[in-house]
Amino acid sequence: MQRSAAEAVALQVVGWIAGPGDLLGVFLGTSGLAPDDLKAGLGDPHLLAAAMDFLFLDDQWVIEFMQHAEVAPEVLHAARAGLPGGDTPVWT
């Protein structure tokens, strides 16, 4: 997946995290970002990769996001692979 397409998917993830519920507070707390930092960093592929990594922490979040955005698991996987750190192998 091209970087621009991966970033578009990741922006959807950020929007979903920022939606109803308490995930935005959890994401900001775990990332150490302030709300203004998040807004300012929306063009940063590293921040977008971090948002996707956060989503992947919980299978239920992934399922809910995929239903919300109507995307297949393969799309999420390809989007993460297209962002910084996406080619890092998982050793566990």
mmCIF file as gemmi writes it, N, C-alpha and C atoms, coordinates in Angstrom:
data_model
loop_
_atom_site.group_PDB
_atom_site.id
_atom_site.type_symbol
_atom_site.label_atom_id
_atom_site.label_alt_id
_atom_site.label_comp_id
_atom_site.label_asym_id
_atom_site.label_entity_id
_atom_site.label_seq_id
_atom_site.pdbx_PDB_ins_code
_atom_site.Cartn_x
_atom_site.Cartn_y
_atom_site.Cartn_z
_atom_site.occupancy
_atom_site.B_iso_or_equiv
_atom_site.pdbx_formal_charge
_atom_site.auth_seq_id
_atom_site.auth_asym_id
_atom_site.pdbx_PDB_model_num
ATOM 1 N N . MET Axp A 1 ? 0.849 -1.178 0 1 0 ? 1 A 1
ATOM 2 C CA . MET Axp A 1 ? 0 0 0 1 0 ? 1 A 1
ATOM 3 C C . MET Axp A 1 ? 0.889 1.233 0 1 0 ? 1 A 1
ATOM 4 N N . GLN Axp A 2 ? 0.542 2.189 -0.82 1 0 ? 2 A 1
ATOM 5 C CA . GLN Axp A 2 ? 1.297 3.444 -0.887 1 0 ? 2 A 1
ATOM 6 C C . GLN Axp A 2 ? 1.158 4.212 0.426 1 0 ? 2 A 1
ATOM 7 N N . ARG Axp A 3 ? 2.182 4.991 0.728 1 0 ? 3 A 1
ATOM 8 C CA . ARG Axp A 3 ? 2.192 5.746 1.986 1 0 ? 3 A 1
ATOM 9 C C . ARG Axp A 3 ? 0.948 6.613 2.121 1 0 ? 3 A 1
ATOM 10 N N . SER Axp A 4 ? 0.54 7.303 1.058 1 0 ? 4 A 1
ATOM 11 C CA . SER Axp A 4 ? -0.618 8.198 1.157 1 0 ? 4 A 1
ATOM 12 C C . SER Axp A 4 ? -1.896 7.423 1.491 1 0 ? 4 A 1
ATOM 13 N N . ALA Axp A 5 ? -2.059 6.246 0.929 1 0 ? 5 A 1
ATOM 14 C CA . ALA Axp A 5 ? -3.234 5.423 1.239 1 0 ? 5 A 1
ATOM 15 C C . ALA Axp A 5 ? -3.168 4.913 2.674 1 0 ? 5 A 1
ATOM 16 N N . ALA Axp A 6 ? -1.978 4.532 3.117 1 0 ? 6 A 1
ATOM 17 C CA . ALA Axp A 6 ? -1.801 4.074 4.499 1 0 ? 6 A 1
ATOM 18 C C . ALA Axp A 6 ? -2.122 5.201 5.476 1 0 ? 6 A 1
ATOM 19 N N . GLU Axp A 7 ? -1.678 6.407 5.154 1 0 ? 7 A 1
ATOM 20 C CA . GLU Axp A 7 ? -1.97 7.552 6.017 1 0 ? 7 A 1
ATOM 21 C C . GLU Axp A 7 ? -3.466 7.839 6.058 1 0 ? 7 A 1
ATOM 22 N N . ALA Axp A 8 ? -4.149 7.666 4.941 1 0 ? 8 A 1
ATOM 23 C CA . ALA Axp A 8 ? -5.596 7.896 4.907 1 0 ? 8 A 1
ATOM 24 C C . ALA Axp A 8 ? -6.325 6.916 5.824 1 0 ? 8 A 1
ATOM 25 N N . VAL Axp A 9 ? -5.914 5.659 5.806 1 0 ? 9 A 1
ATOM 26 C CA . VAL Axp A 9 ? -6.518 4.666 6.7 1 0 ? 9 A 1
ATOM 27 C C . VAL Axp A 9 ? -6.206 5.027 8.149 1 0 ? 9 A 1
ATOM 28 N N . ALA Axp A 10 ? -4.969 5.407 8.418 1 0 ? 10 A 1
ATOM 29 C CA . ALA Axp A 10 ? -4.572 5.759 9.784 1 0 ? 10 A 1
ATOM 30 C C . ALA Axp A 10 ? -5.335 6.984 10.283 1 0 ? 10 A 1
ATOM 31 N N . LEU Axp A 11 ? -5.614 7.925 9.404 1 0 ? 11 A 1
ATOM 32 C CA . LEU Axp A 11 ? -6.416 9.09 9.805 1 0 ? 11 A 1
ATOM 33 C C . LEU Axp A 11 ? -7.833 8.666 10.183 1 0 ? 11 A 1
ATOM 34 N N . GLN Axp A 12 ? -8.359 7.667 9.499 1 0 ? 12 A 1
ATOM 35 C CA . GLN Axp A 12 ? -9.661 7.121 9.885 1 0 ? 12 A 1
ATOM 36 C C . GLN Axp A 12 ? -9.573 6.51 11.283 1 0 ? 12 A 1
ATOM 37 N N . VAL Axp A 13 ? -8.471 5.838 11.558 1 0 ? 13 A 1
ATOM 38 C CA . VAL Axp A 13 ? -8.268 5.249 12.885 1 0 ? 13 A 1
ATOM 39 C C . VAL Axp A 13 ? -8.254 6.349 13.943 1 0 ? 13 A 1
ATOM 40 N N . VAL Axp A 14 ? -7.516 7.422 13.687 1 0 ? 14 A 1
ATOM 41 C CA . VAL Axp A 14 ? -7.468 8.534 14.646 1 0 ? 14 A 1
ATOM 42 C C . VAL Axp A 14 ? -8.867 9.098 14.863 1 0 ? 14 A 1
ATOM 43 N N . GLY Axp A 15 ? -9.608 9.284 13.787 1 0 ? 15 A 1
ATOM 44 C CA . GLY Axp A 15 ? -10.976 9.789 13.912 1 0 ? 15 A 1
ATOM 45 C C . GLY Axp A 15 ? -11.855 8.873 14.738 1 0 ? 15 A 1
ATOM 46 N N . TRP Axp A 16 ? -11.684 7.572 14.563 1 0 ? 16 A 1
ATOM 47 C CA . TRP Axp A 16 ? -12.468 6.615 15.331 1 0 ? 16 A 1
ATOM 48 C C . TRP Axp A 16 ? -12.071 6.656 16.808 1 0 ? 16 A 1
ATOM 49 N N . ILE Axp A 17 ? -10.777 6.734 17.068 1 0 ? 17 A 1
ATOM 50 C CA . ILE Axp A 17 ? -10.299 6.831 18.454 1 0 ? 17 A 1
ATOM 51 C C . ILE Axp A 17 ? -10.858 8.085 19.118 1 0 ? 17 A 1
ATOM 52 N N . ALA Axp A 18 ? -10.932 9.176 18.365 1 0 ? 18 A 1
ATOM 53 C CA . ALA Axp A 18 ? -11.401 10.452 18.906 1 0 ? 18 A 1
ATOM 54 C C . ALA Axp A 18 ? -12.919 10.532 18.989 1 0 ? 18 A 1
ATOM 55 N N . GLY Axp A 19 ? -13.614 9.525 18.493 1 0 ? 19 A 1
ATOM 56 C CA . GLY Axp A 19 ? -15.074 9.53 18.485 1 0 ? 19 A 1
ATOM 57 C C . GLY Axp A 19 ? -15.654 9.322 19.873 1 0 ? 19 A 1
ATOM 58 N N . PRO Axp A 20 ? -16.94 8.969 19.904 1 0 ? 20 A 1
ATOM 59 C CA . PRO Axp A 20 ? -17.606 8.744 21.194 1 0 ? 20 A 1
ATOM 60 C C . PRO Axp A 20 ? -16.872 7.687 22.022 1 0 ? 20 A 1
ATOM 61 N N . GLY Axp A 21 ? -16.945 7.838 23.294 1 0 ? 21 A 1
ATOM 62 C CA . GLY Axp A 21 ? -16.273 6.888 24.179 1 0 ? 21 A 1
ATOM 63 C C . GLY Axp A 21 ? -15.049 7.517 24.814 1 0 ? 21 A 1
ATOM 64 N N . ASP Axp A 22 ? -14.3 6.698 25.504 1 0 ? 22 A 1
ATOM 65 C CA . ASP Axp A 22 ? -13.167 7.215 26.269 1 0 ? 22 A 1
ATOM 66 C C . ASP Axp A 22 ? -11.815 6.847 25.676 1 0 ? 22 A 1
ATOM 67 N N . LEU Axp A 23 ? -11.792 6.326 24.448 1 0 ? 23 A 1
ATOM 68 C CA . LEU Axp A 23 ? -10.515 5.898 23.877 1 0 ? 23 A 1
ATOM 69 C C . LEU Axp A 23 ? -9.55 7.049 23.649 1 0 ? 23 A 1
ATOM 70 N N . LEU Axp A 24 ? -10.057 8.22 23.319 1 0 ? 24 A 1
ATOM 71 C CA . LEU Axp A 24 ? -9.149 9.342 23.085 1 0 ? 24 A 1
ATOM 72 C C . LEU Axp A 24 ? -8.34 9.635 24.338 1 0 ? 24 A 1
ATOM 73 N N . GLY Axp A 25 ? -8.985 9.666 25.483 1 0 ? 25 A 1
ATOM 74 C CA . GLY Axp A 25 ? -8.269 9.904 26.73 1 0 ? 25 A 1
ATOM 75 C C . GLY Axp A 25 ? -7.234 8.834 27.014 1 0 ? 25 A 1
ATOM 76 N N . VAL Axp A 26 ? -7.577 7.595 26.709 1 0 ? 26 A 1
ATOM 77 C CA . VAL Axp A 26 ? -6.634 6.493 26.912 1 0 ? 26 A 1
ATOM 78 C C . VAL Axp A 26 ? -5.448 6.653 25.967 1 0 ? 26 A 1
ATOM 79 N N . PHE Axp A 27 ? -5.729 6.963 24.694 1 0 ? 27 A 1
ATOM 80 C CA . PHE Axp A 27 ? -4.648 7.146 23.722 1 0 ? 27 A 1
ATOM 81 C C . PHE Axp A 27 ? -3.743 8.303 24.128 1 0 ? 27 A 1
ATOM 82 N N . LEU Axp A 28 ? -4.335 9.427 24.503 1 0 ? 28 A 1
ATOM 83 C CA . LEU Axp A 28 ? -3.517 10.574 24.907 1 0 ? 28 A 1
ATOM 84 C C . LEU Axp A 28 ? -2.697 10.235 26.144 1 0 ? 28 A 1
ATOM 85 N N . GLY Axp A 29 ? -3.301 9.533 27.086 1 0 ? 29 A 1
ATOM 86 C CA . GLY Axp A 29 ? -2.586 9.166 28.3 1 0 ? 29 A 1
ATOM 87 C C . GLY Axp A 29 ? -1.426 8.222 28.05 1 0 ? 29 A 1
ATOM 88 N N . THR Axp A 30 ? -1.635 7.244 27.191 1 0 ? 30 A 1
ATOM 89 C CA . THR Axp A 30 ? -0.562 6.285 26.93 1 0 ? 30 A 1
ATOM 90 C C . THR Axp A 30 ? 0.513 6.85 26.019 1 0 ? 30 A 1
ATOM 91 N N . SER Axp A 31 ? 0.134 7.771 25.152 1 0 ? 31 A 1
ATOM 92 C CA . SER Axp A 31 ? 1.115 8.339 24.221 1 0 ? 31 A 1
ATOM 93 C C . SER Axp A 31 ? 1.851 9.537 24.81 1 0 ? 31 A 1
ATOM 94 N N . GLY Axp A 32 ? 1.264 10.151 25.829 1 0 ? 32 A 1
ATOM 95 C CA . GLY Axp A 32 ? 1.863 11.352 26.397 1 0 ? 32 A 1
ATOM 96 C C . GLY Axp A 32 ? 1.556 12.61 25.601 1 0 ? 32 A 1
ATOM 97 N N . LEU Axp A 33 ? 0.674 12.496 24.622 1 0 ? 33 A 1
ATOM 98 C CA . LEU Axp A 33 ? 0.319 13.65 23.798 1 0 ? 33 A 1
ATOM 99 C C . LEU Axp A 33 ? -0.751 14.491 24.473 1 0 ? 33 A 1
ATOM 100 N N . ALA Axp A 34 ? -0.682 15.787 24.243 1 0 ? 34 A 1
ATOM 101 C CA . ALA Axp A 34 ? -1.772 16.686 24.593 1 0 ? 34 A 1
ATOM 102 C C . ALA Axp A 34 ? -2.692 16.773 23.376 1 0 ? 34 A 1
ATOM 103 N N . PRO Axp A 35 ? -3.956 17.153 23.559 1 0 ? 35 A 1
ATOM 104 C CA . PRO Axp A 35 ? -4.858 17.26 22.41 1 0 ? 35 A 1
ATOM 105 C C . PRO Axp A 35 ? -4.303 18.13 21.283 1 0 ? 35 A 1
ATOM 106 N N . ASP Axp A 36 ? -3.664 19.237 21.63 1 0 ? 36 A 1
ATOM 107 C CA . ASP Axp A 36 ? -3.092 20.107 20.593 1 0 ? 36 A 1
ATOM 108 C C . ASP Axp A 36 ? -1.945 19.423 19.858 1 0 ? 36 A 1
ATOM 109 N N . ASP Axp A 37 ? -1.173 18.599 20.573 1 0 ? 37 A 1
ATOM 110 C CA . ASP Axp A 37 ? -0.091 17.846 19.926 1 0 ? 37 A 1
ATOM 111 C C . ASP Axp A 37 ? -0.655 16.858 18.912 1 0 ? 37 A 1
ATOM 112 N N . LEU Axp A 38 ? -1.761 16.237 19.274 1 0 ? 38 A 1
ATOM 113 C CA . LEU Axp A 38 ? -2.397 15.288 18.362 1 0 ? 38 A 1
ATOM 114 C C . LEU Axp A 38 ? -2.855 16.004 17.093 1 0 ? 38 A 1
ATOM 115 N N . LYS Axp A 39 ? -3.522 17.132 17.262 1 0 ? 39 A 1
ATOM 116 C CA . LYS Axp A 39 ? -3.976 17.902 16.088 1 0 ? 39 A 1
ATOM 117 C C . LYS Axp A 39 ? -2.803 18.313 15.217 1 0 ? 39 A 1
ATOM 118 N N . ALA Axp A 40 ? -1.755 18.803 15.849 1 0 ? 40 A 1
ATOM 119 C CA . ALA Axp A 40 ? -0.588 19.273 15.093 1 0 ? 40 A 1
ATOM 120 C C . ALA Axp A 40 ? 0.148 18.128 14.409 1 0 ? 40 A 1
ATOM 121 N N . GLY Axp A 41 ? 0.028 16.927 14.943 1 0 ? 41 A 1
ATOM 122 C CA . GLY Axp A 41 ? 0.78 15.798 14.411 1 0 ? 41 A 1
ATOM 123 C C . GLY Axp A 41 ? 0.033 14.927 13.426 1 0 ? 41 A 1
ATOM 124 N N . LEU Axp A 42 ? -1.146 15.335 13.001 1 0 ? 42 A 1
ATOM 125 C CA . LEU Axp A 42 ? -1.937 14.489 12.111 1 0 ? 42 A 1
ATOM 126 C C . LEU Axp A 42 ? -1.272 14.225 10.768 1 0 ? 42 A 1
ATOM 127 N N . GLY Axp A 43 ? -0.311 15.043 10.4 1 0 ? 43 A 1
ATOM 128 C CA . GLY Axp A 43 ? 0.429 14.804 9.166 1 0 ? 43 A 1
ATOM 129 C C . GLY Axp A 43 ? 1.708 14.014 9.372 1 0 ? 43 A 1
ATOM 130 N N . ASP Axp A 44 ? 1.985 13.64 10.608 1 0 ? 44 A 1
ATOM 131 C CA . ASP Axp A 44 ? 3.216 12.917 10.94 1 0 ? 44 A 1
ATOM 132 C C . ASP Axp A 44 ? 2.977 11.41 10.824 1 0 ? 44 A 1
ATOM 133 N N . PRO Axp A 45 ? 3.638 10.743 9.894 1 0 ? 45 A 1
ATOM 134 C CA . PRO Axp A 45 ? 3.402 9.307 9.732 1 0 ? 45 A 1
ATOM 135 C C . PRO Axp A 45 ? 3.766 8.485 10.971 1 0 ? 45 A 1
ATOM 136 N N . HIS Axp A 46 ? 4.685 8.979 11.795 1 0 ? 46 A 1
ATOM 137 C CA . HIS Axp A 46 ? 5.034 8.255 13.021 1 0 ? 46 A 1
ATOM 138 C C . HIS Axp A 46 ? 3.876 8.299 14.019 1 0 ? 46 A 1
ATOM 139 N N . LEU Axp A 47 ? 3.222 9.446 14.125 1 0 ? 47 A 1
ATOM 140 C CA . LEU Axp A 47 ? 2.065 9.554 15.009 1 0 ? 47 A 1
ATOM 141 C C . LEU Axp A 47 ? 0.931 8.669 14.49 1 0 ? 47 A 1
ATOM 142 N N . LEU Axp A 48 ? 0.73 8.663 13.186 1 0 ? 48 A 1
ATOM 143 C CA . LEU Axp A 48 ? -0.319 7.825 12.608 1 0 ? 48 A 1
ATOM 144 C C . LEU Axp A 48 ? -0.029 6.345 12.849 1 0 ? 48 A 1
ATOM 145 N N . ALA Axp A 49 ? 1.235 5.962 12.752 1 0 ? 49 A 1
ATOM 146 C CA . ALA Axp A 49 ? 1.619 4.579 13.048 1 0 ? 49 A 1
ATOM 147 C C . ALA Axp A 49 ? 1.338 4.252 14.512 1 0 ? 49 A 1
ATOM 148 N N . ALA Axp A 50 ? 1.611 5.197 15.397 1 0 ? 50 A 1
ATOM 149 C CA . ALA Axp A 50 ? 1.347 4.981 16.822 1 0 ? 50 A 1
ATOM 150 C C . ALA Axp A 50 ? -0.147 4.797 17.076 1 0 ? 50 A 1
ATOM 151 N N . ALA Axp A 51 ? -0.97 5.548 16.369 1 0 ? 51 A 1
ATOM 152 C CA . ALA Axp A 51 ? -2.421 5.396 16.522 1 0 ? 51 A 1
ATOM 153 C C . ALA Axp A 51 ? -2.867 4.006 16.071 1 0 ? 51 A 1
ATOM 154 N N . MET Axp A 52 ? -2.298 3.533 14.984 1 0 ? 52 A 1
ATOM 155 C CA . MET Axp A 52 ? -2.649 2.189 14.518 1 0 ? 52 A 1
ATOM 156 C C . MET Axp A 52 ? -2.166 1.13 15.503 1 0 ? 52 A 1
ATOM 157 N N . ASP Axp A 53 ? -0.964 1.3 16.03 1 0 ? 53 A 1
ATOM 158 C CA . ASP Axp A 53 ? -0.454 0.355 17.028 1 0 ? 53 A 1
ATOM 159 C C . ASP Axp A 53 ? -1.359 0.332 18.256 1 0 ? 53 A 1
ATOM 160 N N . PHE Axp A 54 ? -1.845 1.501 18.655 1 0 ? 54 A 1
ATOM 161 C CA . PHE Axp A 54 ? -2.767 1.591 19.786 1 0 ? 54 A 1
ATOM 162 C C . PHE Axp A 54 ? -4.041 0.802 19.49 1 0 ? 54 A 1
ATOM 163 N N . LEU Axp A 55 ? -4.589 0.981 18.307 1 0 ? 55 A 1
ATOM 164 C CA . LEU Axp A 55 ? -5.795 0.247 17.921 1 0 ? 55 A 1
ATOM 165 C C . LEU Axp A 55 ? -5.57 -1.256 18.032 1 0 ? 55 A 1
ATOM 166 N N . PHE Axp A 56 ? -4.398 -1.708 17.598 1 0 ? 56 A 1
ATOM 167 C CA . PHE Axp A 56 ? -4.095 -3.135 17.582 1 0 ? 56 A 1
ATOM 168 C C . PHE Axp A 56 ? -3.898 -3.73 18.976 1 0 ? 56 A 1
ATOM 169 N N . LEU Axp A 57 ? -3.902 -2.905 20.007 1 0 ? 57 A 1
ATOM 170 C CA . LEU Axp A 57 ? -3.749 -3.421 21.371 1 0 ? 57 A 1
ATOM 171 C C . LEU Axp A 57 ? -4.947 -4.254 21.818 1 0 ? 57 A 1
ATOM 172 N N . ASP Axp A 58 ? -6.096 -4.035 21.197 1 0 ? 58 A 1
ATOM 173 C CA . ASP Axp A 58 ? -7.305 -4.716 21.645 1 0 ? 58 A 1
ATOM 174 C C . ASP Axp A 58 ? -8.074 -5.247 20.437 1 0 ? 58 A 1
ATOM 175 N N . ASP Axp A 59 ? -8.272 -6.548 20.397 1 0 ? 59 A 1
ATOM 176 C CA . ASP Axp A 59 ? -8.981 -7.152 19.264 1 0 ? 59 A 1
ATOM 177 C C . ASP Axp A 59 ? -10.38 -6.569 19.083 1 0 ? 59 A 1
ATOM 178 N N . GLN Axp A 60 ? -11.049 -6.275 20.186 1 0 ? 60 A 1
ATOM 179 C CA . GLN Axp A 60 ? -12.404 -5.726 20.084 1 0 ? 60 A 1
ATOM 180 C C . GLN Axp A 60 ? -12.386 -4.348 19.426 1 0 ? 60 A 1
ATOM 181 N N . TRP Axp A 61 ? -11.379 -3.544 19.743 1 0 ? 61 A 1
ATOM 182 C CA . TRP Axp A 61 ? -11.264 -2.236 19.085 1 0 ? 61 A 1
ATOM 183 C C . TRP Axp A 61 ? -11.085 -2.414 17.583 1 0 ? 61 A 1
ATOM 184 N N . VAL Axp A 62 ? -10.248 -3.375 17.209 1 0 ? 62 A 1
ATOM 185 C CA . VAL Axp A 62 ? -10.003 -3.628 15.784 1 0 ? 62 A 1
ATOM 186 C C . VAL Axp A 62 ? -11.308 -4.011 15.093 1 0 ? 62 A 1
ATOM 187 N N . ILE Axp A 63 ? -12.05 -4.91 15.7 1 0 ? 63 A 1
ATOM 188 C CA . ILE Axp A 63 ? -13.32 -5.35 15.118 1 0 ? 63 A 1
ATOM 189 C C . ILE Axp A 63 ? -14.287 -4.179 14.995 1 0 ? 63 A 1
ATOM 190 N N . GLU Axp A 64 ? -14.402 -3.387 16.055 1 0 ? 64 A 1
ATOM 191 C CA . GLU Axp A 64 ? -15.316 -2.246 16.027 1 0 ? 64 A 1
ATOM 192 C C . GLU Axp A 64 ? -14.897 -1.225 14.976 1 0 ? 64 A 1
ATOM 193 N N . PHE Axp A 65 ? -13.599 -0.975 14.863 1 0 ? 65 A 1
ATOM 194 C CA . PHE Axp A 65 ? -13.141 -0.033 13.841 1 0 ? 65 A 1
ATOM 195 C C . PHE Axp A 65 ? -13.44 -0.563 12.447 1 0 ? 65 A 1
ATOM 196 N N . MET Axp A 66 ? -13.157 -1.833 12.199 1 0 ? 66 A 1
ATOM 197 C CA . MET Axp A 66 ? -13.392 -2.404 10.868 1 0 ? 66 A 1
ATOM 198 C C . MET Axp A 66 ? -14.87 -2.325 10.495 1 0 ? 66 A 1
ATOM 199 N N . GLN Axp A 67 ? -15.749 -2.558 11.458 1 0 ? 67 A 1
ATOM 200 C CA . GLN Axp A 67 ? -17.18 -2.44 11.192 1 0 ? 67 A 1
ATOM 201 C C . GLN Axp A 67 ? -17.553 -0.991 10.914 1 0 ? 67 A 1
ATOM 202 N N . HIS Axp A 68 ? -17 -0.085 11.7 1 0 ? 68 A 1
ATOM 203 C CA . HIS Axp A 68 ? -17.289 1.34 11.532 1 0 ? 68 A 1
ATOM 204 C C . HIS Axp A 68 ? -16.808 1.849 10.173 1 0 ? 68 A 1
ATOM 205 N N . ALA Axp A 69 ? -15.586 1.52 9.82 1 0 ? 69 A 1
ATOM 206 C CA . ALA Axp A 69 ? -14.971 2.038 8.593 1 0 ? 69 A 1
ATOM 207 C C . ALA Axp A 69 ? -15.236 1.151 7.379 1 0 ? 69 A 1
ATOM 208 N N . GLU Axp A 70 ? -15.819 -0.018 7.627 1 0 ? 70 A 1
ATOM 209 C CA . GLU Axp A 70 ? -16.092 -0.975 6.55 1 0 ? 70 A 1
ATOM 210 C C . GLU Axp A 70 ? -14.823 -1.318 5.772 1 0 ? 70 A 1
ATOM 211 N N . VAL Axp A 71 ? -13.785 -1.704 6.532 1 0 ? 71 A 1
ATOM 212 C CA . VAL Axp A 71 ? -12.522 -2.125 5.924 1 0 ? 71 A 1
ATOM 213 C C . VAL Axp A 71 ? -12.214 -3.56 6.349 1 0 ? 71 A 1
ATOM 214 N N . ALA Axp A 72 ? -11.502 -4.253 5.497 1 0 ? 72 A 1
ATOM 215 C CA . ALA Axp A 72 ? -11.107 -5.635 5.766 1 0 ? 72 A 1
ATOM 216 C C . ALA Axp A 72 ? -9.821 -5.662 6.593 1 0 ? 72 A 1
ATOM 217 N N . PRO Axp A 73 ? -9.578 -6.759 7.309 1 0 ? 73 A 1
ATOM 218 C CA . PRO Axp A 73 ? -8.34 -6.873 8.083 1 0 ? 73 A 1
ATOM 219 C C . PRO Axp A 73 ? -7.093 -6.673 7.229 1 0 ? 73 A 1
ATOM 220 N N . GLU Axp A 74 ? -7.145 -7.133 5.995 1 0 ? 74 A 1
ATOM 221 C CA . GLU Axp A 74 ? -5.994 -6.996 5.102 1 0 ? 74 A 1
ATOM 222 C C . GLU Axp A 74 ? -5.653 -5.532 4.844 1 0 ? 74 A 1
ATOM 223 N N . VAL Axp A 75 ? -6.676 -4.696 4.817 1 0 ? 75 A 1
ATOM 224 C CA . VAL Axp A 75 ? -6.456 -3.259 4.598 1 0 ? 75 A 1
ATOM 225 C C . VAL Axp A 75 ? -5.718 -2.664 5.793 1 0 ? 75 A 1
ATOM 226 N N . LEU Axp A 76 ? -6.141 -3.038 7.002 1 0 ? 76 A 1
ATOM 227 C CA . LEU Axp A 76 ? -5.45 -2.536 8.198 1 0 ? 76 A 1
ATOM 228 C C . LEU Axp A 76 ? -4.004 -3.006 8.227 1 0 ? 76 A 1
ATOM 229 N N . HIS Axp A 77 ? -3.801 -4.266 7.921 1 0 ? 77 A 1
ATOM 230 C CA . HIS Axp A 77 ? -2.442 -4.811 7.914 1 0 ? 77 A 1
ATOM 231 C C . HIS Axp A 77 ? -1.577 -4.083 6.885 1 0 ? 77 A 1
ATOM 232 N N . ALA Axp A 78 ? -2.098 -3.893 5.691 1 0 ? 78 A 1
ATOM 233 C CA . ALA Axp A 78 ? -1.335 -3.212 4.64 1 0 ? 78 A 1
ATOM 234 C C . ALA Axp A 78 ? -1.069 -1.757 5.005 1 0 ? 78 A 1
ATOM 235 N N . ALA Axp A 79 ? -2.043 -1.111 5.632 1 0 ? 79 A 1
ATOM 236 C CA . ALA Axp A 79 ? -1.854 0.286 6.032 1 0 ? 79 A 1
ATOM 237 C C . ALA Axp A 79 ? -0.752 0.393 7.077 1 0 ? 79 A 1
ATOM 238 N N . ARG Axp A 80 ? -0.766 -0.5 8.05 1 0 ? 80 A 1
ATOM 239 C CA . ARG Axp A 80 ? 0.279 -0.445 9.088 1 0 ? 80 A 1
ATOM 240 C C . ARG Axp A 80 ? 1.636 -0.728 8.484 1 0 ? 80 A 1
ATOM 241 N N . ALA Axp A 81 ? 1.692 -1.659 7.54 1 0 ? 81 A 1
ATOM 242 C CA . ALA Axp A 81 ? 2.961 -1.984 6.886 1 0 ? 81 A 1
ATOM 243 C C . ALA Axp A 81 ? 3.476 -0.817 6.063 1 0 ? 81 A 1
ATOM 244 N N . GLY Axp A 82 ? 2.586 0.058 5.619 1 0 ? 82 A 1
ATOM 245 C CA . GLY Axp A 82 ? 2.984 1.201 4.811 1 0 ? 82 A 1
ATOM 246 C C . GLY Axp A 82 ? 3.436 2.408 5.599 1 0 ? 82 A 1
ATOM 247 N N . LEU Axp A 83 ? 3.411 2.313 6.916 1 0 ? 83 A 1
ATOM 248 C CA . LEU Axp A 83 ? 3.83 3.421 7.781 1 0 ? 83 A 1
ATOM 249 C C . LEU Axp A 83 ? 5.146 3.071 8.471 1 0 ? 83 A 1
ATOM 250 N N . PRO Axp A 84 ? 5.833 4.073 9.026 1 0 ? 84 A 1
ATOM 251 C CA . PRO Axp A 84 ? 7.111 3.803 9.691 1 0 ? 84 A 1
ATOM 252 C C . PRO Axp A 84 ? 6.988 2.712 10.758 1 0 ? 84 A 1
ATOM 253 N N . GLY Axp A 85 ? 7.946 1.798 10.737 1 0 ? 85 A 1
ATOM 254 C CA . GLY Axp A 85 ? 7.96 0.701 11.695 1 0 ? 85 A 1
ATOM 255 C C . GLY Axp A 85 ? 7.101 -0.475 11.295 1 0 ? 85 A 1
ATOM 256 N N . GLY Axp A 86 ? 6.398 -0.35 10.186 1 0 ? 86 A 1
ATOM 257 C CA . GLY Axp A 86 ? 5.497 -1.411 9.761 1 0 ? 86 A 1
ATOM 258 C C . GLY Axp A 86 ? 6.199 -2.644 9.251 1 0 ? 86 A 1
ATOM 259 N N . ASP Axp A 87 ? 7.464 -2.492 8.915 1 0 ? 87 A 1
ATOM 260 C CA . ASP Axp A 87 ? 8.207 -3.642 8.415 1 0 ? 87 A 1
ATOM 261 C C . ASP Axp A 87 ? 8.98 -4.357 9.516 1 0 ? 87 A 1
ATOM 262 N N . THR Axp A 88 ? 8.808 -3.915 10.756 1 0 ? 88 A 1
ATOM 263 C CA . THR Axp A 88 ? 9.491 -4.527 11.886 1 0 ? 88 A 1
ATOM 264 C C . THR Axp A 88 ? 8.854 -5.877 12.184 1 0 ? 88 A 1
ATOM 265 N N . PRO Axp A 89 ? 9.638 -6.95 12.213 1 0 ? 89 A 1
ATOM 266 C CA . PRO Axp A 89 ? 9.054 -8.269 12.487 1 0 ? 89 A 1
ATOM 267 C C . PRO Axp A 89 ? 8.587 -8.38 13.932 1 0 ? 89 A 1
ATOM 268 N N . VAL Axp A 90 ? 7.556 -9.148 14.129 1 0 ? 90 A 1
ATOM 269 C CA . VAL Axp A 90 ? 7.052 -9.439 15.467 1 0 ? 90 A 1
ATOM 270 C C . VAL Axp A 90 ? 7.715 -10.731 15.922 1 0 ? 90 A 1
ATOM 271 N N . TRP Axp A 91 ? 8.409 -10.679 17.033 1 0 ? 91 A 1
ATOM 272 C CA . TRP Axp A 91 ? 9.184 -11.827 17.496 1 0 ? 91 A 1
ATOM 273 C C . TRP Axp A 91 ? 8.467 -12.653 18.543 1 0 ? 91 A 1
ATOM 274 N N . THR Axp A 92 ? 7.254 -12.287 18.904 1 0 ? 92 A 1
ATOM 275 C CA . THR Axp A 92 ? 6.548 -13.062 19.93 1 0 ? 92 A 1
ATOM 276 C C . THR Axp A 92 ? 5.529 -13.977 19.33 1 0 ? 92 A 1
